[in-house]
C-alpha cells in the first residue's frame, strides 16, 4: 500500500496515581461507501455513552438518524457532537 491514514488513540485511563487501566476510545465504522473512525479523549463516561448511542442507532430498525443516514461530514460531526452535548447536559458533566 502506498497511501493511507494511520489512526491511533491513547486508551489509558487514570483513576488515581496507582490505578491506570485501558479502555477502547476508538470507534471504527465501515459500510458501503464510507469508513468513519472516531477517536475520543476526555471523560470516559461520555465516550462510552456516545459509542453506545451510535451503535444503537446503527442497529435500530427505525432510527431518526444514524451514521448511515448522514449525507456528509458536516452532518456526521453535528450528529456525534449533539449526542455528546445531550449526555453532558443531562449528567452535568
C-alpha positions as CSV (number, residue, x, y, z in Angstrom):
1,X,0.0,0.0,0.0
2,X,1.4,3.4,-1.0
3,X,-1.3,5.7,0.6
4,X,-3.3,5.6,3.7
5,X,-4.1,7.2,7.0
6,X,-3.0,5.8,10.4
7,X,-5.4,6.4,13.3
8,X,-4.1,5.9,16.9
9,X,-5.6,6.6,20.2
10,X,-4.4,6.7,23.8
11,X,-6.5,4.1,25.6
12,X,-5.1,4.7,29.1
13,X,-7.5,5.8,31.8
14,X,-6.3,7.3,35.1
15,X,-8.4,6.8,38.2
16,X,-5.6,7.8,40.5
17,X,-1.8,7.6,40.9
18,X,-1.7,3.8,41.2
19,X,-4.8,2.9,39.1
20,X,-4.1,3.1,35.4
21,X,-6.0,0.8,33.1
22,X,-7.1,0.8,29.4
23,X,-10.4,1.2,27.6
24,X,-11.1,1.4,23.9
25,X,-11.5,5.0,22.8
26,X,-11.6,4.5,19.1
27,X,-14.8,3.6,17.2
28,X,-14.5,2.3,13.6
29,X,-17.5,2.0,11.3
30,X,-17.4,0.9,7.7
31,X,-20.4,0.2,5.4
32,X,-21.0,0.9,1.7
33,X,-19.2,4.0,0.5
34,X,-18.0,5.2,3.9
35,X,-15.5,4.4,6.6
36,X,-15.7,6.5,9.8
37,X,-13.2,6.5,12.6
38,X,-14.0,8.4,15.8
39,X,-11.2,8.9,18.4
40,X,-12.2,10.3,21.8
41,X,-10.5,11.9,24.7
42,X,-11.6,13.3,28.0
43,X,-14.5,11.9,30.1
44,X,-14.7,8.1,29.7
45,X,-18.4,8.0,30.6
46,X,-19.2,10.4,27.8
47,X,-17.1,8.4,25.3
48,X,-18.9,5.2,26.3
49,X,-22.3,6.9,26.0
50,X,-21.5,8.3,22.6
51,X,-20.2,4.9,21.3
52,X,-23.2,3.0,22.7
53,X,-25.7,5.5,21.2
54,X,-24.0,5.3,17.8
55,X,-24.2,1.5,17.9
56,X,-27.8,1.5,19.0
57,X,-28.8,3.9,16.2
58,X,-26.9,1.9,13.6
59,X,-28.6,-1.3,14.7
60,X,-32.1,0.2,15.1
61,X,-34.7,-0.7,12.6
62,X,-36.2,2.8,12.6
63,X,-33.6,5.4,13.7
64,X,-34.3,9.1,13.4
65,X,-30.7,9.4,12.4
66,X,-27.5,7.3,12.3
67,X,-24.1,7.3,10.7
68,X,-25.8,5.5,7.8
69,X,-28.3,8.4,7.2
70,X,-25.8,11.3,7.4
71,X,-25.2,12.7,4.0
72,X,-21.8,14.4,4.5
73,X,-19.1,15.1,7.1
74,X,-20.9,18.1,8.5
75,X,-23.9,16.1,9.3
76,X,-21.8,13.4,10.9
77,X,-20.0,15.9,13.1
78,X,-23.3,17.6,14.1
79,X,-24.9,14.2,14.9
80,X,-21.9,12.9,17.0
81,X,-21.5,16.3,18.7
82,X,-25.2,16.5,19.6
83,X,-25.1,13.1,21.3
84,X,-22.1,14.2,23.3
85,X,-23.7,17.5,24.3
86,X,-27.0,15.9,25.3
87,X,-25.2,13.4,27.5
88,X,-23.1,16.0,29.2
89,X,-26.0,18.3,29.7
90,X,-28.2,15.7,31.5
91,X,-25.4,14.3,33.6
92,X,-24.0,17.7,34.5
93,X,-20.5,16.7,33.2
